[in-house]
Amino acid sequence: MPNFRRSWLLLLACCLPVFAAEPIPTPQFPGSDHNPAVATVEQVLGYSLGARISEPAAIARYFEQLAKDHPEQVRLVPYATSWQGRPLFYAVIGSPDHIARLDEIEADMRRLADPRSLPTAEARALLQRLPASVWIASTLHGNEISPADAAMALAYHLLADRSERTQAILANTLVYIDPLQNPDGHHRFVSRYYATVGLAHSSDRLSAEQNEPWPNGRTNHYLFDMNRDWISLTQPEIRGRVQALQQMYPLIFVDSHEMGGDMGYYFSPEAEPYNPHIQAEQRAVLHKIGQNNAHWFDELGYDYFTREIFDAFYPGYGASWPLYYGSIAMTYEMASARGHQFRKRDGTILTFADGVQRNFVAFKATLETASREANTLLQNFYQYRLSASQQGEKDSIRSYIFPAQRDAAGHQKLMGVLTQHGIEVDQATEGFRACGNSYQPGAYIVHTNQPSYHLIRTLLDDTVPMDSVFIARQEERRANNLPDQIYDVTAWSLPLMYNLELDRCNRAVRVSSSRVGPETVLPGSVQQPDARFGYLVPWGDMASARFMSRALQQGLHLRSSDLAFTHQNGKRYPAGTLILSRADNPSELTELVQQLALESGALVEGIDSSWVLDGPNFGSMNVKTLHAPQVAMVWDEPTNPLSAGSARFVLEQGIGYPVTAIRPAQLRTADLSHYQVLILPATSRAGYSAALGLAGQNNLRHFVERGGVLITLGNATEWLLEGEQPLLASKREYRISEQEKPLDEPRVPGRLLAEQQELQAMLEPYRVDPDWVPGFLANARVDQNHWLTAGIAPTVRSIYVGNQVYQPLRINDGRNVVSFKGPDELLAGGFVWDENRLQIAHKPLLMVQPRGRGQVIAFTQEPNFRAYVDGMHLLYINAVFRGAAHATPLR
Ligand SMILES: [Zn+2]
């Protein structure tokens, strides 16, 4: 028996569970009367609500159970699949009558959304019978955890609560619950969080529990901050949601987030600056919602704040986008325990369950406002859509016209994206004249007399103006060395970011046309497929880059001309044009090229002969063979996850080319000889010096000298300037200042200050960074004679964020192939401080410096910013593929 006893003790010792769950009584709403027949989270998942951070699969399981138990009141709708294959879904909860008629109600809402074709009497009837609707969206940032569990609390409560208050809501309101907007990021957070937990939870902000490893759970699989993606729709999670919202046009959209743990709770009204395309009626409702939330927070003793941060100027937030179809959209922000518990600066403990409870109360209070204001909300929505079309009819811009003379793939993508936004885009099927210009068939037209008028203006205008009083206040803050209050970039014009030409016409264009669909890539084709010599693929858009990527991976032999040429057929081909000869390729080339054109969207042209009338022949030294490069990138601390993610995304999802991610520690000593290209993404706080060290710098120098291509993005370029043997001969500039070096003595000569301005000048610091620029679109000039810019237009638009300004390379060191334009031409869209504008002018955006058999290619700003400055992507792809073709490793 003693043996048994010892083994029993061992068993006990080995099996003390970590992170024991204590029951937490949530959700609570005053006056609730919960029906015990409705399944609780504890009954379905085995732990009570708030006692554990639910994984994506558990959240889905709970909603599936509710839908199974209450089919008359719940409908689950899948709307997207994440990159890692997790389903995204929303649950519609309503009265049995509403759920039975859900399809009909949604169809009615879509009719109400287009007053142009709706007789007034019918509109009135729809307004009488339609319910209000609220969409609660949780946990877009995967490490903002409590909103997802609060979504389960709300679903349970709506089905279980028999109180009059809840029944009144369900009588006239449909509730859409989107419990987990970012399942991949949330899964990353939850799995790694529980992996750090020991016998007891730690509330210490030093603990591993409170410090996520790189990359944190905020982003999705490709490390995108999806709360910036609503204008460009690059990610499937956002694309799916934007499509789903247009099924019903919910009248209120709540995007539920978390913020720093020392803060309280934030809800509407939002901070300045407002986007001027948001209407006064919308702001009025934001106040009403805030007031009722405040009423319940007061009742329960919860702190909150409004207005001070989280502005609604940038339209790419979840809390912004629905405003532009006429809804009320808001962000709610709960202080995050970022785990089970967190010790606040005041010594109190904030728990995960606190977050679940407060979010639940804010959601419920919002539903109450929606139900009370149902008629106003519906009426406002209808009026918004009606007056938007009418405003467009009278606007000084009646038609946006894209001539579409180059970059067919870029145009197709943008028009597809606009269509996904619910904007009607037409493509002319014949030539036409408008506002003094002639247009070819194929030009695209966006008429402004649409219910999406405000969204059209917001997305297509170069600049959305910021309030001048607000700007004056920012200048004042800057003069006092205080940070500005601009929360995000000040420019996002899609035509500028795609670098497409756009005309604005003050008259309605009448021309026969067809309506554009939501496809962003159309199948390509091959002209003269049986041509004797082979094929040309004109270089200059993403379809040609996709063709190249696939052709290289299939082992086809590709050459690319560094110079433009005129073929015997009389057509001029741009620098970079791909050449596939039959002689160098397998016998089934015709079929392969046809398949590649179909998939990539490229327009391929067969040629019978290689003879050119002008420019290099295909056997010239100016025509390079493209090898399929092995591409690696740095991954993990200290890279900025957003830069790393988009650098990988543009290659992998933009053109289908695989990238190997390598952690910095490996780069100190690794043999990199089987790679041709290494990309250093921008960094977060720390630069690369500490992560790579001298060993890493030497290793990467040898990599380049042996024939590698080293590409730096944004502030990673700074690392190239460091050490005794810098890899790039540029320098970073300080802020321009008259200030002289201070004397190293305790006493200095006296100085007279006659004017207050002189005092201000004396306060200026010595040798500091230029001021931080929140983000504008800058015009840059492209050297048309360099192989790195083959196929690129003479002007590109880059985002400019931050405070880095680099000196140009001297002519004996390298080339500044893309430079910012002069001070008067620099600003393409948005807002920049005057001092920065003057200093950035003419400075390099893209430098290339040959070194040994390879080269260093440095972007001084992020070319893949949010993967939405599409006009920069081909330049980045040139750096990778044409950079590799111009290196000369021993093969
Ligand atoms: Zn967030």
Residues whose N, C-alpha, C, O or C-beta is under 5 A from the ligand:
A	BS01	ZN	H141 E144 H257 E258
